[in-house]
Amino acid sequence: MTRNHRGSPIASTADVLLVQEALQHAGLYDGPIDGIPGARTMVALRAYKRRENLRGDNGFGRELIEHVRAAS
């Protein structure tokens, strides 16, 4: 996974789409499935991570992507 200048993971558009669909399916996201991690996506992402007891960072890290893929 590519990282930005601060060392945070940068998710691919495909990964963001996957997560947005999972968040929508979980009832946490009502925004567009567009592959852009905007404010609504990030709010829903934090709620999902809390609910699923995933790490508390704000990013689309490997743990999150693997969790969403396994749950799909």
PDB file with SEQRES, HELIX, SHEET and CRYST1 records, atoms N, CA, C and O in Angstrom:
SEQRES   1 A   72  MET THR ARG ASN HIS ARG GLY SER PRO ILE ALA SER THR          
SEQRES   2 A   72  ALA ASP VAL LEU LEU VAL GLN GLU ALA LEU GLN HIS ALA          
SEQRES   3 A   72  GLY LEU TYR ASP GLY PRO ILE ASP GLY ILE PRO GLY ALA          
SEQRES   4 A   72  ARG THR MET VAL ALA LEU ARG ALA TYR LYS ARG ARG GLU          
SEQRES   5 A   72  ASN LEU ARG GLY ASP ASN GLY PHE GLY ARG GLU LEU ILE          
SEQRES   6 A   72  GLU HIS VAL ARG ALA ALA SER                                  
HELIX    1 AA1 THR A   13  HIS A   25  1                                  13    
HELIX    2 AA2 ALA A   39  ARG A   51  1                                  13    
HELIX    3 AA3 ARG A   62  ALA A   71  1                                  10    
SHEET    1 AA1 2 THR A   2  ARG A   3  0                                        
SHEET    2 AA1 2 PRO A   9  ILE A  10 -1                                        
CRYST1    1.000    1.000    1.000  90.00  90.00  90.00 P 1           1          
ATOM      1  N   MET A   1       0.847  -1.169   0.000  1.00  0.00           N  
ATOM      2  CA  MET A   1       0.000   0.000   0.000  1.00  0.00           C  
ATOM      3  C   MET A   1       0.895   1.234   0.000  1.00  0.00           C  
ATOM      4  O   MET A   1       1.868   1.303   0.750  1.00  0.00           O  
ATOM      5  N   THR A   2       0.568   2.184  -0.824  1.00  0.00           N  
ATOM      6  CA  THR A   2       1.308   3.431  -0.912  1.00  0.00           C  
ATOM      7  C   THR A   2       1.050   4.274   0.333  1.00  0.00           C  
ATOM      8  O   THR A   2      -0.016   4.183   0.942  1.00  0.00           O  
ATOM      9  N   ARG A   3       2.027   5.090   0.706  1.00  0.00           N  
ATOM     10  CA  ARG A   3       1.890   5.949   1.885  1.00  0.00           C  
ATOM     11  C   ARG A   3       2.106   7.409   1.494  1.00  0.00           C  
ATOM     12  O   ARG A   3       2.852   7.713   0.563  1.00  0.00           O  
ATOM     13  N   ASN A   4       1.437   8.310   2.225  1.00  0.00           N  
ATOM     14  CA  ASN A   4       1.627   9.736   1.960  1.00  0.00           C  
ATOM     15  C   ASN A   4       2.871  10.246   2.680  1.00  0.00           C  
ATOM     16  O   ASN A   4       3.600   9.465   3.290  1.00  0.00           O  
ATOM     17  N   HIS A   5       3.112  11.535   2.610  1.00  0.00           N  
ATOM     18  CA  HIS A   5       4.324  12.117   3.193  1.00  0.00           C  
ATOM     19  C   HIS A   5       4.380  11.995   4.723  1.00  0.00           C  
ATOM     20  O   HIS A   5       5.456  12.142   5.303  1.00  0.00           O  
ATOM     21  N   ARG A   6       3.263  11.734   5.378  1.00  0.00           N  
ATOM     22  CA  ARG A   6       3.243  11.545   6.832  1.00  0.00           C  
ATOM     23  C   ARG A   6       3.310  10.069   7.208  1.00  0.00           C  
ATOM     24  O   ARG A   6       3.312   9.730   8.391  1.00  0.00           O  
ATOM     25  N   GLY A   7       3.364   9.204   6.226  1.00  0.00           N  
ATOM     26  CA  GLY A   7       3.457   7.778   6.496  1.00  0.00           C  
ATOM     27  C   GLY A   7       2.121   7.060   6.590  1.00  0.00           C  
ATOM     28  O   GLY A   7       2.083   5.859   6.857  1.00  0.00           O  
ATOM     29  N   SER A   8       1.022   7.778   6.373  1.00  0.00           N  
ATOM     30  CA  SER A   8      -0.299   7.162   6.423  1.00  0.00           C  
ATOM     31  C   SER A   8      -0.588   6.433   5.115  1.00  0.00           C  
ATOM     32  O   SER A   8      -0.175   6.882   4.046  1.00  0.00           O  
ATOM     33  N   PRO A   9      -1.299   5.307   5.203  1.00  0.00           N  
ATOM     34  CA  PRO A   9      -1.625   4.568   3.978  1.00  0.00           C  
ATOM     35  C   PRO A   9      -2.552   5.366   3.067  1.00  0.00           C  
ATOM     36  O   PRO A   9      -3.455   6.061   3.532  1.00  0.00           O  
ATOM     37  N   ILE A  10      -2.315   5.255   1.771  1.00  0.00           N  
ATOM     38  CA  ILE A  10      -3.194   5.853   0.769  1.00  0.00           C  
ATOM     39  C   ILE A  10      -3.924   4.705   0.095  1.00  0.00           C  
ATOM     40  O   ILE A  10      -3.306   3.850  -0.540  1.00  0.00           O  
ATOM     41  N   ALA A  11      -5.214   4.689   0.234  1.00  0.00           N  
ATOM     42  CA  ALA A  11      -6.011   3.613  -0.339  1.00  0.00           C  
ATOM     43  C   ALA A  11      -6.237   3.851  -1.825  1.00  0.00           C  
ATOM     44  O   ALA A  11      -6.315   4.990  -2.286  1.00  0.00           O  
ATOM     45  N   SER A  12      -6.337   2.774  -2.547  1.00  0.00           N  
ATOM     46  CA  SER A  12      -6.678   2.877  -3.967  1.00  0.00           C  
ATOM     47  C   SER A  12      -8.159   3.221  -4.092  1.00  0.00           C  
ATOM     48  O   SER A  12      -8.935   3.041  -3.154  1.00  0.00           O  
ATOM     49  N   THR A  13      -8.529   3.715  -5.256  1.00  0.00           N  
ATOM     50  CA  THR A  13      -9.938   4.023  -5.510  1.00  0.00           C  
ATOM     51  C   THR A  13     -10.789   2.770  -5.331  1.00  0.00           C  
ATOM     52  O   THR A  13     -11.893   2.844  -4.790  1.00  0.00           O  
ATOM     53  N   ALA A  14     -10.293   1.637  -5.773  1.00  0.00           N  
ATOM     54  CA  ALA A  14     -11.040   0.378  -5.636  1.00  0.00           C  
ATOM     55  C   ALA A  14     -11.261   0.041  -4.161  1.00  0.00           C  
ATOM     56  O   ALA A  14     -12.340  -0.420  -3.789  1.00  0.00           O  
ATOM     57  N   ASP A  15     -10.258   0.264  -3.325  1.00  0.00           N  
ATOM     58  CA  ASP A  15     -10.417  -0.006  -1.892  1.00  0.00           C  
ATOM     59  C   ASP A  15     -11.420   0.944  -1.261  1.00  0.00           C  
ATOM     60  O   ASP A  15     -12.225   0.530  -0.427  1.00  0.00           O  
ATOM     61  N   VAL A  16     -11.382   2.214  -1.649  1.00  0.00           N  
ATOM     62  CA  VAL A  16     -12.344   3.179  -1.105  1.00  0.00           C  
ATOM     63  C   VAL A  16     -13.758   2.795  -1.531  1.00  0.00           C  
ATOM     64  O   VAL A  16     -14.687   2.864  -0.726  1.00  0.00           O  
ATOM     65  N   LEU A  17     -13.928   2.392  -2.788  1.00  0.00           N  
ATOM     66  CA  LEU A  17     -15.247   1.943  -3.248  1.00  0.00           C  
ATOM     67  C   LEU A  17     -15.739   0.753  -2.430  1.00  0.00           C  
ATOM     68  O   LEU A  17     -16.898   0.712  -2.018  1.00  0.00           O  
ATOM     69  N   LEU A  18     -14.860  -0.207  -2.201  1.00  0.00           N  
ATOM     70  CA  LEU A  18     -15.201  -1.391  -1.411  1.00  0.00           C  
ATOM     71  C   LEU A  18     -15.648  -0.995  -0.010  1.00  0.00           C  
ATOM     72  O   LEU A  18     -16.660  -1.488   0.488  1.00  0.00           O  
ATOM     73  N   VAL A  19     -14.896  -0.109   0.621  1.00  0.00           N  
ATOM     74  CA  VAL A  19     -15.226   0.320   1.979  1.00  0.00           C  
ATOM     75  C   VAL A  19     -16.523   1.125   1.987  1.00  0.00           C  
ATOM     76  O   VAL A  19     -17.357   0.935   2.872  1.00  0.00           O  
ATOM     77  N   GLN A  20     -16.704   2.006   1.031  1.00  0.00           N  
ATOM     78  CA  GLN A  20     -17.955   2.773   0.975  1.00  0.00           C  
ATOM     79  C   GLN A  20     -19.161   1.854   0.843  1.00  0.00           C  
ATOM     80  O   GLN A  20     -20.184   2.075   1.491  1.00  0.00           O  
ATOM     81  N   GLU A  21     -19.050   0.839   0.019  1.00  0.00           N  
ATOM     82  CA  GLU A  21     -20.158  -0.119  -0.128  1.00  0.00           C  
ATOM     83  C   GLU A  21     -20.414  -0.853   1.177  1.00  0.00           C  
ATOM     84  O   GLU A  21     -21.568  -1.054   1.558  1.00  0.00           O  
ATOM     85  N   ALA A  22     -19.353  -1.256   1.867  1.00  0.00           N  
ATOM     86  CA  ALA A  22     -19.502  -1.952   3.144  1.00  0.00           C  
ATOM     87  C   ALA A  22     -20.124  -1.032   4.191  1.00  0.00           C  
ATOM     88  O   ALA A  22     -20.977  -1.461   4.969  1.00  0.00           O  
ATOM     89  N   LEU A  23     -19.702   0.219   4.213  1.00  0.00           N  
ATOM     90  CA  LEU A  23     -20.260   1.180   5.164  1.00  0.00           C  
ATOM     91  C   LEU A  23     -21.735   1.428   4.889  1.00  0.00           C  
ATOM     92  O   LEU A  23     -22.541   1.541   5.813  1.00  0.00           O  
ATOM     93  N   GLN A  24     -22.078   1.512   3.619  1.00  0.00           N  
ATOM     94  CA  GLN A  24     -23.478   1.702   3.244  1.00  0.00           C  
ATOM     95  C   GLN A  24     -24.310   0.484   3.645  1.00  0.00           C  
ATOM     96  O   GLN A  24     -25.405   0.620   4.189  1.00  0.00           O  
ATOM     97  N   HIS A  25     -23.779  -0.698   3.372  1.00  0.00           N  
ATOM     98  CA  HIS A  25     -24.468  -1.934   3.737  1.00  0.00           C  
ATOM     99  C   HIS A  25     -24.658  -2.032   5.255  1.00  0.00           C  
ATOM    100  O   HIS A  25     -25.661  -2.568   5.727  1.00  0.00           O  
ATOM    101  N   ALA A  26     -23.695  -1.513   6.009  1.00  0.00           N  
ATOM    102  CA  ALA A  26     -23.761  -1.537   7.475  1.00  0.00           C  
ATOM    103  C   ALA A  26     -24.689  -0.448   8.030  1.00  0.00           C  
ATOM    104  O   ALA A  26     -24.905  -0.372   9.239  1.00  0.00           O  
ATOM    105  N   GLY A  27     -25.234   0.391   7.143  1.00  0.00           N  
ATOM    106  CA  GLY A  27     -26.143   1.444   7.579  1.00  0.00           C  
ATOM    107  C   GLY A  27     -25.443   2.658   8.168  1.00  0.00           C  
ATOM    108  O   GLY A  27     -26.064   3.454   8.872  1.00  0.00           O  
ATOM    109  N   LEU A  28     -24.167   2.803   7.886  1.00  0.00           N  
ATOM    110  CA  LEU A  28     -23.396   3.902   8.466  1.00  0.00           C  
ATOM    111  C   LEU A  28     -23.097   5.027   7.468  1.00  0.00           C  
ATOM    112  O   LEU A  28     -22.624   6.095   7.858  1.00  0.00           O  
ATOM    113  N   TYR A  29     -23.370   4.789   6.193  1.00  0.00           N  
ATOM    114  CA  TYR A  29     -22.989   5.746   5.154  1.00  0.00           C  
ATOM    115  C   TYR A  29     -24.117   5.880   4.150  1.00  0.00           C  
ATOM    116  O   TYR A  29     -24.616   4.889   3.617  1.00  0.00           O  
ATOM    117  N   ASP A  30     -24.517   7.139   3.895  1.00  0.00           N  
ATOM    118  CA  ASP A  30     -25.576   7.359   2.917  1.00  0.00           C  
ATOM    119  C   ASP A  30     -25.118   8.250   1.764  1.00  0.00           C  
ATOM    120  O   ASP A  30     -25.934   8.790   1.016  1.00  0.00           O  
ATOM    121  N   GLY A  31     -23.812   8.394   1.635  1.00  0.00           N  
ATOM    122  CA  GLY A  31     -23.259   9.219   0.564  1.00  0.00           C  
ATOM    123  C   GLY A  31     -23.070   8.424  -0.715  1.00  0.00           C  
ATOM    124  O   GLY A  31     -23.436   7.252  -0.795  1.00  0.00           O  
ATOM    125  N   PRO A  32     -22.499   9.073  -1.703  1.00  0.00           N  
ATOM    126  CA  PRO A  32     -22.271   8.409  -2.989  1.00  0.00           C  
ATOM    127  C   PRO A  32     -21.148   7.375  -2.904  1.00  0.00           C  
ATOM    128  O   PRO A  32     -20.184   7.544  -2.157  1.00  0.00           O  
ATOM    129  N   ILE A  33     -21.289   6.323  -3.670  1.00  0.00           N  
ATOM    130  CA  ILE A  33     -20.234   5.318  -3.813  1.00  0.00           C  
ATOM    131  C   ILE A  33     -19.396   5.803  -4.996  1.00  0.00           C  
ATOM    132  O   ILE A  33     -19.656   5.456  -6.148  1.00  0.00           O  
ATOM    133  N   ASP A  34     -18.385   6.613  -4.682  1.00  0.00           N  
ATOM    134  CA  ASP A  34     -17.628   7.278  -5.738  1.00  0.00           C  
ATOM    135  C   ASP A  34     -16.113   7.099  -5.638  1.00  0.00           C  
ATOM    136  O   ASP A  34     -15.372   7.603  -6.482  1.00  0.00           O  
ATOM    137  N   GLY A  35     -15.657   6.391  -4.621  1.00  0.00           N  
ATOM    138  CA  GLY A  35     -14.220   6.166  -4.480  1.00  0.00           C  
ATOM    139  C   GLY A  35     -13.447   7.336  -3.913  1.00  0.00           C  
ATOM    140  O   GLY A  35     -12.217   7.314  -3.872  1.00  0.00           O  
ATOM    141  N   ILE A  36     -14.163   8.359  -3.473  1.00  0.00           N  
ATOM    142  CA  ILE A  36     -13.522   9.545  -2.893  1.00  0.00           C  
ATOM    143  C   ILE A  36     -13.772   9.543  -1.387  1.00  0.00           C  
ATOM    144  O   ILE A  36     -14.926   9.594  -0.960  1.00  0.00           O  
ATOM    145  N   PRO A  37     -12.718   9.486  -0.574  1.00  0.00           N  
ATOM    146  CA  PRO A  37     -12.899   9.442   0.873  1.00  0.00           C  
ATOM    147  C   PRO A  37     -13.163  10.824   1.463  1.00  0.00           C  
ATOM    148  O   PRO A  37     -12.289  11.415   2.098  1.00  0.00           O  
ATOM    149  N   GLY A  38     -14.363  11.325   1.251  1.00  0.00           N  
ATOM    150  CA  GLY A  38     -14.740  12.638   1.757  1.00  0.00           C  
ATOM    151  C   GLY A  38     -15.156  12.595   3.221  1.00  0.00           C  
ATOM    152  O   GLY A  38     -14.987  11.581   3.898  1.00  0.00           O  
ATOM    153  N   ALA A  39     -15.694  13.690   3.691  1.00  0.00           N  
ATOM    154  CA  ALA A  39     -16.040  13.835   5.105  1.00  0.00           C  
ATOM    155  C   ALA A  39     -17.051  12.782   5.570  1.00  0.00           C  
ATOM    156  O   ALA A  39     -16.874  12.194   6.637  1.00  0.00           O  
ATOM    157  N   ARG A  40     -18.098  12.538   4.792  1.00  0.00           N  
ATOM    158  CA  ARG A  40     -19.105  11.538   5.208  1.00  0.00           C  
ATOM    159  C   ARG A  40     -18.512  10.142   5.253  1.00  0.00           C  
ATOM    160  O   ARG A  40     -18.847   9.349   6.133  1.00  0.00           O  
ATOM    161  N   THR A  41     -17.635   9.840   4.310  1.00  0.00           N  
ATOM    162  CA  THR A  41     -16.973   8.534   4.317  1.00  0.00           C  
ATOM    163  C   THR A  41     -16.134   8.382   5.579  1.00  0.00           C  
ATOM    164  O   THR A  41     -16.155   7.331   6.220  1.00  0.00           O  
ATOM    165  N   MET A  42     -15.402   9.419   5.934  1.00  0.00           N  
ATOM    166  CA  MET A  42     -14.514   9.335   7.085  1.00  0.00           C  
ATOM    167  C   MET A  42     -15.281   9.244   8.407  1.00  0.00           C  
ATOM    168  O   MET A  42     -14.848   8.538   9.318  1.00  0.00           O  
ATOM    169  N   VAL A  43     -16.402   9.939   8.526  1.00  0.00           N  
ATOM    170  CA  VAL A  43     -17.241   9.832   9.730  1.00  0.00           C  
ATOM    171  C   VAL A  43     -17.768   8.409   9.861  1.00  0.00           C  
ATOM    172  O   VAL A  43     -17.724   7.818  10.940  1.00  0.00           O  
ATOM    173  N   ALA A  44     -18.267   7.868   8.759  1.00  0.00           N  
ATOM    174  CA  ALA A  44     -18.785   6.501   8.767  1.00  0.00           C  
ATOM    175  C   ALA A  44     -17.665   5.502   9.043  1.00  0.00           C  
ATOM    176  O   ALA A  44     -17.875   4.509   9.740  1.00  0.00           O  
ATOM    177  N   LEU A  45     -16.495   5.757   8.506  1.00  0.00           N  
ATOM    178  CA  LEU A  45     -15.354   4.870   8.722  1.00  0.00           C  
ATOM    179  C   LEU A  45     -14.986   4.797  10.205  1.00  0.00           C  
ATOM    180  O   LEU A  45     -14.744   3.712  10.733  1.00  0.00           O  
ATOM    181  N   ARG A  46     -14.946   5.945  10.872  1.00  0.00           N  
ATOM    182  CA  ARG A  46     -14.638   5.950  12.310  1.00  0.00           C  
ATOM    183  C   ARG A  46     -15.690   5.184  13.098  1.00  0.00           C  
ATOM    184  O   ARG A  46     -15.351   4.440  14.019  1.00  0.00           O  
ATOM    185  N   ALA A  47     -16.966   5.356  12.750  1.00  0.00           N  
ATOM    186  CA  ALA A  47     -18.040   4.635  13.435  1.00  0.00           C  
ATOM    187  C   ALA A  47     -17.909   3.128  13.212  1.00  0.00           C  
ATOM    188  O   ALA A  47     -18.101   2.336  14.134  1.00  0.00           O  
ATOM    189  N   TYR A  48     -17.586   2.750  11.997  1.00  0.00           N  
ATOM    190  CA  TYR A  48     -17.413   1.327  11.668  1.00  0.00           C  
ATOM    191  C   TYR A  48     -16.258   0.731  12.457  1.00  0.00           C  
ATOM    192  O   TYR A  48     -16.376  -0.368  12.999  1.00  0.00           O  
ATOM    193  N   LYS A  49     -15.159   1.441  12.523  1.00  0.00           N  
ATOM    194  CA  LYS A  49     -13.993   0.942  13.255  1.00  0.00           C  
ATOM    195  C   LYS A  49     -14.301   0.783  14.742  1.00  0.00           C  
ATOM    196  O   LYS A  49     -13.870  -0.185  15.369  1.00  0.00           O  
ATOM    197  N   ARG A  50     -15.044   1.730  15.303  1.00  0.00           N  
ATOM    198  CA  ARG A  50     -15.444   1.601  16.716  1.00  0.00           C  
ATOM    199  C   ARG A  50     -16.313   0.366  16.904  1.00  0.00           C  
ATOM    200  O   ARG A  50     -16.102  -0.423  17.825  1.00  0.00           O  
ATOM    201  N   ARG A  51     -17.286   0.208  16.026  1.00  0.00           N  
ATOM    202  CA  ARG A  51     -18.226  -0.903  16.141  1.00  0.00           C  
ATOM    203  C   ARG A  51     -17.544  -2.254  15.979  1.00  0.00           C  
ATOM    204  O   ARG A  51     -17.911  -3.221  16.646  1.00  0.00           O  
ATOM    205  N   GLU A  52     -16.563  -2.323  15.106  1.00  0.00           N  
ATOM    206  CA  GLU A  52     -15.879  -3.583  14.814  1.00  0.00           C  
ATOM    207  C   GLU A  52     -14.598  -3.769  15.632  1.00  0.00           C  
ATOM    208  O   GLU A  52     -13.859  -4.730  15.418  1.00  0.00           O  
ATOM    209  N   ASN A  53     -14.336  -2.853  16.567  1.00  0.00           N  
ATOM    210  CA  ASN A  53     -13.137  -2.914  17.409  1.00  0.00           C  
ATOM    211  C   ASN A  53     -11.850  -2.971  16.600  1.00  0.00           C  
ATOM    212  O   ASN A  53     -10.948  -3.754  16.897  1.00  0.00           O  
ATOM    213  N   LEU A  54     -11.779  -2.135  15.579  1.00  0.00           N  
ATOM    214  CA  LEU A  54     -10.572  -2.019  14.768  1.00  0.00           C  
ATOM    215  C   LEU A  54      -9.757  -0.838  15.277  1.00  0.00           C  
ATOM    216  O   LEU A  54     -10.262   0.002  16.023  1.00  0.00           O  
ATOM    217  N   ARG A  55      -8.516  -0.782  14.873  1.00  0.00           N  
ATOM    218  CA  ARG A  55      -7.632   0.310  15.307  1.00  0.00           C  
ATOM    219  C   ARG A  55      -8.277   1.664  15.083  1.00  0.00           C  
ATOM    220  O   ARG A  55      -9.020   1.865  14.122  1.00  0.00           O  
ATOM    221  N   GLY A  56      -7.986   2.579  15.971  1.00  0.00           N  
ATOM    222  CA  GLY A  56      -8.646   3.870  15.973  1.00  0.00           C  
ATOM    223  C   GLY A  56      -8.124   4.917  15.019  1.00  0.00           C  
ATOM    224  O   GLY A  56      -8.596   6.053  15.057  1.00  0.00           O  
ATOM    225  N   ASP A  57      -7.158   4.587  14.151  1.00  0.00           N  
ATOM    226  CA  ASP A  57      -6.676   5.624  13.241  1.00  0.00           C  
ATOM    227  C   ASP A  57      -7.748   5.963  12.216  1.00  0.00           C  
ATOM    228  O   ASP A  57      -8.735   5.239  12.081  1.00  0.00           O  
ATOM    229  N   ASN A  58      -7.559   7.042  11.509  1.00  0.00           N  
ATOM    230  CA  ASN A  58      -8.557   7.505  10.541  1.00  0.00           C  
ATOM    231  C   ASN A  58      -8.345   6.964   9.140  1.00  0.00           C  
ATOM    232  O   ASN A  58      -9.122   7.273   8.237  1.00  0.00           O  
ATOM    233  N   GLY A  59      -7.313   6.166   8.943  1.00  0.00           N  
ATOM    234  CA  GLY A  59      -6.949   5.769   7.586  1.00  0.00           C  
ATOM    235  C   GLY A  59      -7.593   4.497   7.089  1.00  0.00           C  
ATOM    236  O   GLY A  59      -8.290   3.784   7.812  1.00  0.00           O  
ATOM    237  N   PHE A  60      -7.330   4.246   5.830  1.00  0.00           N  
ATOM    238  CA  PHE A  60      -7.753   3.033   5.148  1.00  0.00           C  
ATOM    239  C   PHE A  60      -6.590   2.050   5.180  1.00  0.00           C  
ATOM    240  O   PHE A  60      -6.069   1.664   4.134  1.00  0.00           O  
ATOM    241  N   GLY A  61      -6.192   1.655   6.358  1.00  0.00           N  
ATOM    242  CA  GLY A  61      -5.051   0.765   6.498  1.00  0.00           C  
ATOM    243  C   GLY A  61      -5.362  -0.667   6.086  1.00  0.00           C  
ATOM    244  O   GLY A  61      -6.503  -1.035   5.809  1.00  0.00           O  
ATOM    245  N   ARG A  62      -4.303  -1.449   6.058  1.00  0.00           N  
ATOM    246  CA  ARG A  62      -4.404  -2.845   5.632  1.00  0.00           C  
ATOM    247  C   ARG A  62      -5.395  -3.637   6.492  1.00  0.00           C  
ATOM    248  O   ARG A  62      -6.156  -4.451   5.970  1.00  0.00           O  
ATOM    249  N   GLU A  63      -5.386  -3.399   7.811  1.00  0.00           N  
ATOM    250  CA  GLU A  63      -6.293  -4.122   8.704  1.00  0.00           C  
ATOM    251  C   GLU A  63      -7.749  -3.878   8.317  1.00  0.00           C  
ATOM    252  O   GLU A  63      -8.543  -4.818   8.274  1.00  0.00           O  
ATOM    253  N   LEU A  64      -8.105  -2.632   8.036  1.00  0.00           N  
ATOM    254  CA  LEU A  64      -9.467  -2.309   7.643  1.00  0.00           C  
ATOM    255  C   LEU A  64      -9.845  -2.981   6.329  1.00  0.00           C  
ATOM    256  O   LEU A  64     -10.894  -3.617   6.227  1.00  0.00           O  
ATOM    257  N   ILE A  65      -8.995  -2.838   5.337  1.00  0.00           N  
ATOM    258  CA  ILE A  65      -9.290  -3.414   4.014  1.00  0.00           C  
ATOM    259  C   ILE A  65      -9.456  -4.931   4.114  1.00  0.00           C  
ATOM    260  O   ILE A  65     -10.383  -5.497   3.534  1.00  0.00           O  
ATOM    261  N   GLU A  66      -8.571  -5.574   4.839  1.00  0.00           N  
ATOM    262  CA  GLU A  66      -8.679  -7.039   5.001  1.00  0.00           C  
ATOM    263  C   GLU A  66      -9.953  -7.412   5.746  1.00  0.00           C  
ATOM    264  O   GLU A  66     -10.603  -8.400   5.403  1.00  0.00           O  
ATOM    265  N   HIS A  67     -10.315  -6.642   6.750  1.00  0.00           N  
ATOM    266  CA  HIS A  67     -11.546  -6.909   7.511  1.00  0.00           C  
ATOM    267  C   HIS A  67     -12.770  -6.796   6.601  1.00  0.00           C  
ATOM    268  O   HIS A  67     -13.647  -7.659   6.617  1.00  0.00           O  
ATOM    269  N   VAL A  68     -12.820  -5.729   5.813  1.00  0.00           N  
ATOM    270  CA  VAL A  68     -13.971  -5.510   4.929  1.00  0.00           C  
ATOM    271  C   VAL A  68     -14.041  -6.612   3.879  1.00  0.00           C  
ATOM    272  O   VAL A  68     -15.124  -7.118   3.587  1.00  0.00           O  
ATOM    273  N   ARG A  69     -12.904  -6.987   3.313  1.00  0.00           N  
ATOM    274  CA  ARG A  69     -12.906  -8.067   2.311  1.00  0.00           C  
ATOM    275  C   ARG A  69     -13.389  -9.374   2.926  1.00  0.00           C  
ATOM    276  O   ARG A  69     -14.157 -10.102   2.297  1.00  0.00           O  
ATOM    277  N   ALA A  70     -12.954  -9.683   4.139  1.00  0.00           N  
ATOM    278  CA  ALA A  70     -13.359 -10.930   4.795  1.00  0.00           C  
ATOM    279  C   ALA A  70     -14.845 -10.924   5.122  1.00  0.00           C  
ATOM    280  O   ALA A  70     -15.492 -11.970   5.092  1.00  0.00           O  
ATOM    281  N   ALA A  71     -15.389  -9.754   5.433  1.00  0.00           N  
ATOM    282  CA  ALA A  71     -16.795  -9.659   5.793  1.00  0.00           C  
ATOM    283  C   ALA A  71     -17.712  -9.648   4.564  1.00  0.00           C  
ATOM    284  O   ALA A  71     -18.920  -9.852   4.686  1.00  0.00           O  
ATOM    285  N   SER A  72     -17.139  -9.412   3.390  1.00  0.00           N  
ATOM    286  CA  SER A  72     -17.961  -9.317   2.159  1.00  0.00           C  
ATOM    287  C   SER A  72     -18.396 -10.681   1.675  1.00  0.00           C  
ATOM    288  O   SER A  72     -19.087 -10.784   0.662  1.00  0.00           O  
TER     289      SER A  72                                                      
END                                                                             
